[in-house]
Amino acid sequence: MLRNCQECNRVYAHPTSKECPQCQRKRQVDFKAVKQYLQSNTGATIQMVVEDTGVSYERVDEFIKEGRLNVLPSDAVRRCGVCQALIQNGRVCAKCKSQLSPVEPTAPQEKVVTPPSSGKIHSLESIRKRDSDN
C-alpha cells in the first residue's frame, strides 16, 4: 500500500506505518537522545531537553504523551486519556482504568449443555442405543 509520510510527505510502501523508514529511524534516534539525556539529567525541564538535544518541543511532547519515557522532565504534565485528570504514569488514571476493566463474576456460573434437538451430531450413547435397537 502506497502512502505519504506524515512527517516529510515522501511516498513509501507500508501497510501500517504512518512514517517512511527514514523518518522512523530519525524518530528513534530522537527518542534515544531524549531518553539518555533525561536519565543523566534528572530534574531537567522540557526546554532544557529541547535545547541540549536538538529534538523539537513537539517531538518531546509526543514521547511524553505516548508514555514511552521512564524519566520525565520536571515540568511535564500527564493527563488521563479519558477524564483529563493529572496522572503520574501510564495513559489512564486508576479510576478510569477500574471503570474500563471487565467485571469478573463473583461466583462461577455453571454451563448448561442442551442436547441438539436434531441434526447430524449424535452422542455415543444415542448411537449405541440406536445400534442395539437394530
Phi and psi restraints in degrees (value plus and minus 20) as a CYANA .aco file:
   2 LEU   PHI    -106.3   -66.3
   2 LEU   PSI     116.7   156.7
   3 ARG   PHI    -159.5  -119.5
   3 ARG   PSI     143.8   183.8
   4 ASN   PHI    -121.5   -81.5
   4 ASN   PSI     114.8   154.8
   5 CYS   PHI     -84.5   -44.5
   5 CYS   PSI     114.2   154.2
   6 GLN   PHI     -88.6   -48.6
   6 GLN   PSI     -43.0    -3.0
   7 GLU   PHI    -107.8   -67.8
   7 GLU   PSI     -73.5   -33.5
   8 CYS   PHI    -134.3   -94.3
   8 CYS   PSI     -26.7    13.3
   9 ASN   PHI      51.6    91.6
   9 ASN   PSI      -7.2    32.8
  10 ARG   PHI     -89.5   -49.5
  10 ARG   PSI     132.1   172.1
  11 VAL   PHI    -106.9   -66.9
  11 VAL   PSI     113.7   153.7
  12 TYR   PHI    -167.8  -127.8
  12 TYR   PSI     145.2   185.2
  13 ALA   PHI    -132.1   -92.1
  13 ALA   PSI      95.8   135.8
  14 HIS   PHI    -185.8  -145.8
  14 HIS   PSI     114.3   154.3
  15 PRO   PHI     -93.4   -53.4
  15 PRO   PSI     -45.5    -5.5
  16 THR   PHI    -144.9  -104.9
  16 THR   PSI     -49.3    -9.3
  17 SER   PHI     -91.5   -51.5
  17 SER   PSI     124.7   164.7
  18 LYS   PHI    -118.4   -78.4
  18 LYS   PSI     -25.1    14.9
  19 GLU   PHI    -145.7  -105.7
  19 GLU   PSI     129.2   169.2
  20 CYS   PHI     -89.8   -49.8
  20 CYS   PSI     142.9   182.9
  21 PRO   PHI     -76.5   -36.5
  21 PRO   PSI     -57.6   -17.6
  22 GLN   PHI     -84.6   -44.6
  22 GLN   PSI     -63.8   -23.8
  23 CYS   PHI     -90.6   -50.6
  23 CYS   PSI     -52.6   -12.6
  24 GLN   PHI     -83.3   -43.3
  24 GLN   PSI     -63.4   -23.4
  25 ARG   PHI     -83.7   -43.7
  25 ARG   PSI     -62.8   -22.8
  26 LYS   PHI     -81.9   -41.9
  26 LYS   PSI     -61.9   -21.9
  27 ARG   PHI     -82.7   -42.7
  27 ARG   PSI     -61.0   -21.0
  28 GLN   PHI     -87.7   -47.7
  28 GLN   PSI     -58.9   -18.9
  29 VAL   PHI     -83.5   -43.5
  29 VAL   PSI     -63.3   -23.3
  30 ASP   PHI     -81.2   -41.2
  30 ASP   PSI     -63.1   -23.1
  31 PHE   PHI     -82.3   -42.3
  31 PHE   PSI     -65.8   -25.8
  32 LYS   PHI     -81.7   -41.7
  32 LYS   PSI     -60.5   -20.5
  33 ALA   PHI     -83.2   -43.2
  33 ALA   PSI     -64.8   -24.8
  34 VAL   PHI     -85.8   -45.8
  34 VAL   PSI     -64.1   -24.1
  35 LYS   PHI     -82.0   -42.0
  35 LYS   PSI     -67.9   -27.9
  36 GLN   PHI     -83.9   -43.9
  36 GLN   PSI     -59.8   -19.8
  37 TYR   PHI     -82.8   -42.8
  37 TYR   PSI     -65.4   -25.4
  38 LEU   PHI     -88.0   -48.0
  38 LEU   PSI     -53.2   -13.2
  39 GLN   PHI     -88.1   -48.1
  39 GLN   PSI     -55.1   -15.1
  40 SER   PHI    -112.1   -72.1
  40 SER   PSI     -33.1     6.9
  41 ASN   PHI    -149.8  -109.8
  41 ASN   PSI      44.7    84.7
  42 THR   PHI     -82.8   -42.8
  42 THR   PSI     121.5   161.5
  43 GLY   PHI      70.6   110.6
  43 GLY   PSI     -19.1    20.9
  44 ALA   PHI     -90.9   -50.9
  44 ALA   PSI     128.7   168.7
  45 THR   PHI    -108.5   -68.5
  45 THR   PSI     148.3   188.3
  46 ILE   PHI     -81.6   -41.6
  46 ILE   PSI     -60.9   -20.9
  47 GLN   PHI     -80.3   -40.3
  47 GLN   PSI     -60.3   -20.3
  48 MET   PHI     -84.5   -44.5
  48 MET   PSI     -61.2   -21.2
  49 VAL   PHI     -81.0   -41.0
  49 VAL   PSI     -66.3   -26.3
  50 VAL   PHI     -81.7   -41.7
  50 VAL   PSI     -66.5   -26.5
  51 GLU   PHI     -87.6   -47.6
  51 GLU   PSI     -61.2   -21.2
  52 ASP   PHI    -103.5   -63.5
  52 ASP   PSI     -45.6    -5.6
  53 THR   PHI    -120.5   -80.5
  53 THR   PSI     -42.6    -2.6
  54 GLY   PHI      62.2   102.2
  54 GLY   PSI     -16.7    23.3
  55 VAL   PHI    -102.6   -62.6
  55 VAL   PSI     119.1   159.1
  56 SER   PHI     -85.9   -45.9
  56 SER   PSI     134.5   174.5
  57 TYR   PHI     -78.7   -38.7
  57 TYR   PSI     -62.4   -22.4
  58 GLU   PHI     -81.0   -41.0
  58 GLU   PSI     -60.3   -20.3
  59 ARG   PHI     -88.4   -48.4
  59 ARG   PSI     -63.0   -23.0
  60 VAL   PHI     -81.9   -41.9
  60 VAL   PSI     -61.7   -21.7
  61 ASP   PHI     -82.6   -42.6
  61 ASP   PSI     -58.8   -18.8
  62 GLU   PHI     -79.7   -39.7
  62 GLU   PSI     -65.6   -25.6
  63 PHE   PHI     -81.1   -41.1
  63 PHE   PSI     -59.3   -19.3
  64 ILE   PHI     -86.4   -46.4
  64 ILE   PSI     -66.7   -26.7
  65 LYS   PHI     -84.8   -44.8
  65 LYS   PSI     -54.3   -14.3
  66 GLU   PHI     -91.8   -51.8
  66 GLU   PSI     -37.3     2.7
  67 GLY   PHI      56.5    96.5
  67 GLY   PSI       2.8    42.8
  68 ARG   PHI    -102.2   -62.2
  68 ARG   PSI     -41.8    -1.8
  69 LEU   PHI    -110.9   -70.9
  69 LEU   PSI     109.5   149.5
  70 ASN   PHI     -97.3   -57.3
  70 ASN   PSI     -59.1   -19.1
  71 VAL   PHI    -126.0   -86.0
  71 VAL   PSI     107.0   147.0
  72 LEU   PHI    -125.3   -85.3
  72 LEU   PSI     133.7   173.7
  73 PRO   PHI     -79.4   -39.4
  73 PRO   PSI     131.1   171.1
  74 SER   PHI     -83.2   -43.2
  74 SER   PSI     -46.9    -6.9
  75 ASP   PHI    -122.1   -82.1
  75 ASP   PSI      -7.5    32.5
  76 ALA   PHI     -94.0   -54.0
  76 ALA   PSI     117.7   157.7
  77 VAL   PHI    -138.2   -98.2
  77 VAL   PSI     105.9   145.9
  78 ARG   PHI    -132.4   -92.4
  78 ARG   PSI     118.1   158.1
  79 ARG   PHI    -144.8  -104.8
  79 ARG   PSI     130.4   170.4
  80 CYS   PHI     -81.3   -41.3
  80 CYS   PSI     116.7   156.7
  81 GLY   PHI     -90.3   -50.3
  81 GLY   PSI     -33.2     6.8
  82 VAL   PHI    -123.3   -83.3
  82 VAL   PSI     -77.0   -37.0
  83 CYS   PHI    -126.2   -86.2
  83 CYS   PSI     -23.2    16.8
  84 GLN   PHI      48.0    88.0
  84 GLN   PSI      -3.2    36.8
  85 ALA   PHI     -91.5   -51.5
  85 ALA   PSI     131.3   171.3
  86 LEU   PHI     -87.4   -47.4
  86 LEU   PSI     116.0   156.0
  87 ILE   PHI    -153.6  -113.6
  87 ILE   PSI     140.3   180.3
  88 GLN   PHI    -109.4   -69.4
  88 GLN   PSI     -59.9   -19.9
  89 ASN   PHI    -170.8  -130.8
  89 ASN   PSI     148.2   188.2
  90 GLY   PHI      59.4    99.4
  90 GLY   PSI    -184.4  -144.4
  91 ARG   PHI    -135.9   -95.9
  91 ARG   PSI     -39.5     0.5
  92 VAL   PHI    -151.2  -111.2
  92 VAL   PSI     120.3   160.3
  93 CYS   PHI     -90.4   -50.4
  93 CYS   PSI     144.1   184.1
  94 ALA   PHI     -81.1   -41.1
  94 ALA   PSI     -58.3   -18.3
  95 LYS   PHI     -82.4   -42.4
  95 LYS   PSI     -69.2   -29.2
  96 CYS   PHI     -88.3   -48.3
  96 CYS   PSI     -55.4   -15.4
  97 LYS   PHI     -82.1   -42.1
  97 LYS   PSI     -61.0   -21.0
  98 SER   PHI     -87.9   -47.9
  98 SER   PSI     -51.9   -11.9
  99 GLN   PHI     -95.6   -55.6
  99 GLN   PSI     -47.5    -7.5
 100 LEU   PHI    -104.9   -64.9
 100 LEU   PSI     -41.3    -1.3
 101 SER   PHI     -90.6   -50.6
 101 SER   PSI     122.4   162.4
 102 PRO   PHI     -86.3   -46.3
 102 PRO   PSI     120.9   160.9
 103 VAL   PHI    -102.4   -62.4
 103 VAL   PSI     107.8   147.8
 104 GLU   PHI    -106.8   -66.8
 104 GLU   PSI     120.6   160.6
 105 PRO   PHI     -85.4   -45.4
 105 PRO   PSI     127.4   167.4
 106 THR   PHI     -95.1   -55.1
 106 THR   PSI     -58.4   -18.4
 107 ALA   PHI    -143.7  -103.7
 107 ALA   PSI     121.2   161.2
 108 PRO   PHI     -85.8   -45.8
 108 PRO   PSI     116.8   156.8
 109 GLN   PHI    -117.8   -77.8
 109 GLN   PSI     120.1   160.1
 110 GLU   PHI    -100.4   -60.4
 110 GLU   PSI     119.6   159.6
 111 LYS   PHI    -107.5   -67.5
 111 LYS   PSI     110.6   150.6
 112 VAL   PHI    -117.5   -77.5
 112 VAL   PSI     100.7   140.7
 113 VAL   PHI    -122.8   -82.8
 113 VAL   PSI      99.9   139.9
 114 THR   PHI    -123.3   -83.3
 114 THR   PSI     113.8   153.8
 115 PRO   PHI     -88.4   -48.4
 115 PRO   PSI     129.2   169.2
 116 PRO   PHI     -85.7   -45.7
 116 PRO   PSI     119.3   159.3
 117 SER   PHI     -96.3   -56.3
 117 SER   PSI     -54.6   -14.6
 118 SER   PHI    -177.6  -137.6
 118 SER   PSI     147.6   187.6
 119 GLY   PHI     112.3   152.3
 119 GLY   PSI    -185.3  -145.3
 120 LYS   PHI    -121.2   -81.2
 120 LYS   PSI     -24.2    15.8
 121 ILE   PHI    -112.3   -72.3
 121 ILE   PSI     105.1   145.1
 122 HIS   PHI    -149.9  -109.9
 122 HIS   PSI     124.9   164.9
 123 SER   PHI     -99.2   -59.2
 123 SER   PSI     142.1   182.1
 124 LEU   PHI     -81.7   -41.7
 124 LEU   PSI     -56.6   -16.6
 125 GLU   PHI     -83.5   -43.5
 125 GLU   PSI     -62.4   -22.4
 126 SER   PHI     -88.0   -48.0
 126 SER   PSI     -53.2   -13.2
 127 ILE   PHI     -88.5   -48.5
 127 ILE   PSI     -63.8   -23.8
 128 ARG   PHI     -83.6   -43.6
 128 ARG   PSI     -61.0   -21.0
 129 LYS   PHI     -83.2   -43.2
 129 LYS   PSI     -63.8   -23.8
 130 ARG   PHI     -84.9   -44.9
 130 ARG   PSI     -61.3   -21.3
 131 ASP   PHI     -89.0   -49.0
 131 ASP   PSI     -54.7   -14.7
 132 SER   PHI     -93.0   -53.0
 132 SER   PSI     -47.3    -7.3
 133 ASP   PHI     -93.1   -53.1
 133 ASP   PSI     -44.8    -4.8
